[in-house]
Amino acid sequence: MSITYHVAEHDDARAYRLDDVWSETFPTHDKALAAAKNAAERQQLGGQDAEITYQRADGTWTTERSRGDRPEADVVDDAKE
């Protein structure tokens, strides 16, 4: 499985997204890009089951148990395309 974080303009600032879910905004492109790279690195840390909490596209929060398997994660800088 593979996922891709996209860095782009959002709400008059910069942010990153996974599918249709956006991160918090950042004051600069470089900070948003660094945060996306950090999220991608953390996404690939595996080996242990974990309880994860995330926000869905509709704004609701979900908590679930995740197996130790982790996807490959990439970052695409949409500002450079």
PyMOL commands that place a pseudoatom at each C-alpha (Angstrom):
pseudoatom trace, name=CA, resn=MET, resi=1, chain=A, elem=C, hetatm=0, pos=[0.000, 0.000, 0.000]
pseudoatom trace, name=CA, resn=SER, resi=2, chain=A, elem=C, hetatm=0, pos=[1.213, 3.503, -0.784]
pseudoatom trace, name=CA, resn=ILE, resi=3, chain=A, elem=C, hetatm=0, pos=[-0.010, 6.953, 0.288]
pseudoatom trace, name=CA, resn=THR, resi=4, chain=A, elem=C, hetatm=0, pos=[0.938, 10.436, -0.870]
pseudoatom trace, name=CA, resn=TYR, resi=5, chain=A, elem=C, hetatm=0, pos=[0.921, 13.696, 1.061]
pseudoatom trace, name=CA, resn=HIS, resi=6, chain=A, elem=C, hetatm=0, pos=[0.458, 16.806, -1.105]
pseudoatom trace, name=CA, resn=VAL, resi=7, chain=A, elem=C, hetatm=0, pos=[1.780, 20.258, -0.113]
pseudoatom trace, name=CA, resn=ALA, resi=8, chain=A, elem=C, hetatm=0, pos=[-0.191, 23.204, -1.514]
pseudoatom trace, name=CA, resn=GLU, resi=9, chain=A, elem=C, hetatm=0, pos=[-1.890, 26.514, -0.777]
pseudoatom trace, name=CA, resn=HIS, resi=10, chain=A, elem=C, hetatm=0, pos=[-4.873, 26.162, 1.567]
pseudoatom trace, name=CA, resn=ASP, resi=11, chain=A, elem=C, hetatm=0, pos=[-6.930, 28.787, 3.434]
pseudoatom trace, name=CA, resn=ASP, resi=12, chain=A, elem=C, hetatm=0, pos=[-4.592, 31.635, 2.370]
pseudoatom trace, name=CA, resn=ALA, resi=13, chain=A, elem=C, hetatm=0, pos=[-1.573, 29.786, 3.814]
pseudoatom trace, name=CA, resn=ARG, resi=14, chain=A, elem=C, hetatm=0, pos=[0.261, 26.511, 3.139]
pseudoatom trace, name=CA, resn=ALA, resi=15, chain=A, elem=C, hetatm=0, pos=[-0.701, 23.034, 4.318]
pseudoatom trace, name=CA, resn=TYR, resi=16, chain=A, elem=C, hetatm=0, pos=[-0.436, 19.396, 3.355]
pseudoatom trace, name=CA, resn=ARG, resi=17, chain=A, elem=C, hetatm=0, pos=[-3.193, 16.923, 2.641]
pseudoatom trace, name=CA, resn=LEU, resi=18, chain=A, elem=C, hetatm=0, pos=[-3.761, 13.219, 2.431]
pseudoatom trace, name=CA, resn=ASP, resi=19, chain=A, elem=C, hetatm=0, pos=[-6.610, 12.483, 0.043]
pseudoatom trace, name=CA, resn=ASP, resi=20, chain=A, elem=C, hetatm=0, pos=[-9.211, 15.165, 0.909]
pseudoatom trace, name=CA, resn=VAL, resi=21, chain=A, elem=C, hetatm=0, pos=[-8.102, 15.794, 4.503]
pseudoatom trace, name=CA, resn=TRP, resi=22, chain=A, elem=C, hetatm=0, pos=[-5.944, 18.885, 5.153]
pseudoatom trace, name=CA, resn=SER, resi=23, chain=A, elem=C, hetatm=0, pos=[-3.437, 19.471, 7.936]
pseudoatom trace, name=CA, resn=GLU, resi=24, chain=A, elem=C, hetatm=0, pos=[-3.320, 22.615, 9.993]
pseudoatom trace, name=CA, resn=THR, resi=25, chain=A, elem=C, hetatm=0, pos=[-2.009, 25.596, 8.042]
pseudoatom trace, name=CA, resn=PHE, resi=26, chain=A, elem=C, hetatm=0, pos=[1.584, 26.822, 8.150]
pseudoatom trace, name=CA, resn=PRO, resi=27, chain=A, elem=C, hetatm=0, pos=[2.874, 30.355, 7.604]
pseudoatom trace, name=CA, resn=THR, resi=28, chain=A, elem=C, hetatm=0, pos=[5.378, 29.313, 4.928]
pseudoatom trace, name=CA, resn=HIS, resi=29, chain=A, elem=C, hetatm=0, pos=[5.742, 26.759, 2.187]
pseudoatom trace, name=CA, resn=ASP, resi=30, chain=A, elem=C, hetatm=0, pos=[8.965, 25.411, 3.720]
pseudoatom trace, name=CA, resn=LYS, resi=31, chain=A, elem=C, hetatm=0, pos=[7.279, 24.748, 7.082]
pseudoatom trace, name=CA, resn=ALA, resi=32, chain=A, elem=C, hetatm=0, pos=[4.388, 22.926, 5.414]
pseudoatom trace, name=CA, resn=LEU, resi=33, chain=A, elem=C, hetatm=0, pos=[6.800, 20.859, 3.323]
pseudoatom trace, name=CA, resn=ALA, resi=34, chain=A, elem=C, hetatm=0, pos=[8.876, 19.951, 6.394]
pseudoatom trace, name=CA, resn=ALA, resi=35, chain=A, elem=C, hetatm=0, pos=[5.719, 18.961, 8.302]
pseudoatom trace, name=CA, resn=ALA, resi=36, chain=A, elem=C, hetatm=0, pos=[4.543, 16.770, 5.397]
pseudoatom trace, name=CA, resn=LYS, resi=37, chain=A, elem=C, hetatm=0, pos=[7.937, 15.042, 5.215]
pseudoatom trace, name=CA, resn=ASN, resi=38, chain=A, elem=C, hetatm=0, pos=[7.819, 14.470, 8.981]
pseudoatom trace, name=CA, resn=ALA, resi=39, chain=A, elem=C, hetatm=0, pos=[4.315, 12.977, 8.710]
pseudoatom trace, name=CA, resn=ALA, resi=40, chain=A, elem=C, hetatm=0, pos=[5.453, 10.694, 5.882]
pseudoatom trace, name=CA, resn=GLU, resi=41, chain=A, elem=C, hetatm=0, pos=[8.438, 9.496, 7.913]
pseudoatom trace, name=CA, resn=ARG, resi=42, chain=A, elem=C, hetatm=0, pos=[6.268, 8.805, 10.964]
pseudoatom trace, name=CA, resn=GLN, resi=43, chain=A, elem=C, hetatm=0, pos=[3.741, 6.984, 8.784]
pseudoatom trace, name=CA, resn=GLN, resi=44, chain=A, elem=C, hetatm=0, pos=[6.393, 4.439, 7.895]
pseudoatom trace, name=CA, resn=LEU, resi=45, chain=A, elem=C, hetatm=0, pos=[7.395, 3.644, 11.472]
pseudoatom trace, name=CA, resn=GLY, resi=46, chain=A, elem=C, hetatm=0, pos=[5.994, 0.223, 12.112]
pseudoatom trace, name=CA, resn=GLY, resi=47, chain=A, elem=C, hetatm=0, pos=[6.401, -2.966, 13.978]
pseudoatom trace, name=CA, resn=GLN, resi=48, chain=A, elem=C, hetatm=0, pos=[3.828, -2.474, 16.716]
pseudoatom trace, name=CA, resn=ASP, resi=49, chain=A, elem=C, hetatm=0, pos=[0.075, -2.304, 16.811]
pseudoatom trace, name=CA, resn=ALA, resi=50, chain=A, elem=C, hetatm=0, pos=[-1.152, 1.152, 17.809]
pseudoatom trace, name=CA, resn=GLU, resi=51, chain=A, elem=C, hetatm=0, pos=[-4.326, 3.044, 18.566]
pseudoatom trace, name=CA, resn=ILE, resi=52, chain=A, elem=C, hetatm=0, pos=[-4.666, 5.906, 16.091]
pseudoatom trace, name=CA, resn=THR, resi=53, chain=A, elem=C, hetatm=0, pos=[-6.979, 8.901, 16.018]
pseudoatom trace, name=CA, resn=TYR, resi=54, chain=A, elem=C, hetatm=0, pos=[-7.614, 10.863, 12.843]
pseudoatom trace, name=CA, resn=GLN, resi=55, chain=A, elem=C, hetatm=0, pos=[-10.047, 13.370, 11.408]
pseudoatom trace, name=CA, resn=ARG, resi=56, chain=A, elem=C, hetatm=0, pos=[-12.224, 12.310, 8.483]
pseudoatom trace, name=CA, resn=ALA, resi=57, chain=A, elem=C, hetatm=0, pos=[-13.043, 14.568, 5.523]
pseudoatom trace, name=CA, resn=ASP, resi=58, chain=A, elem=C, hetatm=0, pos=[-16.449, 15.340, 7.052]
pseudoatom trace, name=CA, resn=GLY, resi=59, chain=A, elem=C, hetatm=0, pos=[-14.777, 16.698, 10.216]
pseudoatom trace, name=CA, resn=THR, resi=60, chain=A, elem=C, hetatm=0, pos=[-15.584, 13.777, 12.523]
pseudoatom trace, name=CA, resn=TRP, resi=61, chain=A, elem=C, hetatm=0, pos=[-12.830, 12.081, 14.518]
pseudoatom trace, name=CA, resn=THR, resi=62, chain=A, elem=C, hetatm=0, pos=[-12.252, 8.328, 14.500]
pseudoatom trace, name=CA, resn=THR, resi=63, chain=A, elem=C, hetatm=0, pos=[-10.144, 6.164, 16.797]
pseudoatom trace, name=CA, resn=GLU, resi=64, chain=A, elem=C, hetatm=0, pos=[-9.182, 2.669, 15.735]
pseudoatom trace, name=CA, resn=ARG, resi=65, chain=A, elem=C, hetatm=0, pos=[-6.601, -0.013, 16.339]
pseudoatom trace, name=CA, resn=SER, resi=66, chain=A, elem=C, hetatm=0, pos=[-3.966, -0.281, 13.604]
pseudoatom trace, name=CA, resn=ARG, resi=67, chain=A, elem=C, hetatm=0, pos=[-1.782, -3.304, 12.974]
pseudoatom trace, name=CA, resn=GLY, resi=68, chain=A, elem=C, hetatm=0, pos=[1.965, -2.820, 12.819]
pseudoatom trace, name=CA, resn=ASP, resi=69, chain=A, elem=C, hetatm=0, pos=[1.927, -2.849, 9.009]
pseudoatom trace, name=CA, resn=ARG, resi=70, chain=A, elem=C, hetatm=0, pos=[2.577, 0.599, 7.551]
pseudoatom trace, name=CA, resn=PRO, resi=71, chain=A, elem=C, hetatm=0, pos=[2.225, 1.972, 4.020]
pseudoatom trace, name=CA, resn=GLU, resi=72, chain=A, elem=C, hetatm=0, pos=[4.938, 3.485, 1.899]
pseudoatom trace, name=CA, resn=ALA, resi=73, chain=A, elem=C, hetatm=0, pos=[4.543, 7.272, 2.122]
pseudoatom trace, name=CA, resn=ASP, resi=74, chain=A, elem=C, hetatm=0, pos=[5.621, 9.959, -0.356]
pseudoatom trace, name=CA, resn=VAL, resi=75, chain=A, elem=C, hetatm=0, pos=[5.419, 13.747, -0.435]
pseudoatom trace, name=CA, resn=VAL, resi=76, chain=A, elem=C, hetatm=0, pos=[4.503, 15.703, -3.572]
pseudoatom trace, name=CA, resn=ASP, resi=77, chain=A, elem=C, hetatm=0, pos=[5.096, 19.435, -3.643]
pseudoatom trace, name=CA, resn=ASP, resi=78, chain=A, elem=C, hetatm=0, pos=[2.137, 20.661, -5.720]
pseudoatom trace, name=CA, resn=ALA, resi=79, chain=A, elem=C, hetatm=0, pos=[3.612, 24.182, -5.791]
pseudoatom trace, name=CA, resn=LYS, resi=80, chain=A, elem=C, hetatm=0, pos=[6.484, 22.845, -7.920]
pseudoatom trace, name=CA, resn=GLU, resi=81, chain=A, elem=C, hetatm=0, pos=[4.230, 21.215, -10.523]
for i in range(1, 81): cmd.bond("trace and resi %d" % i, "trace and resi %d" % (i + 1))
show_as sticks, trace
zoom trace
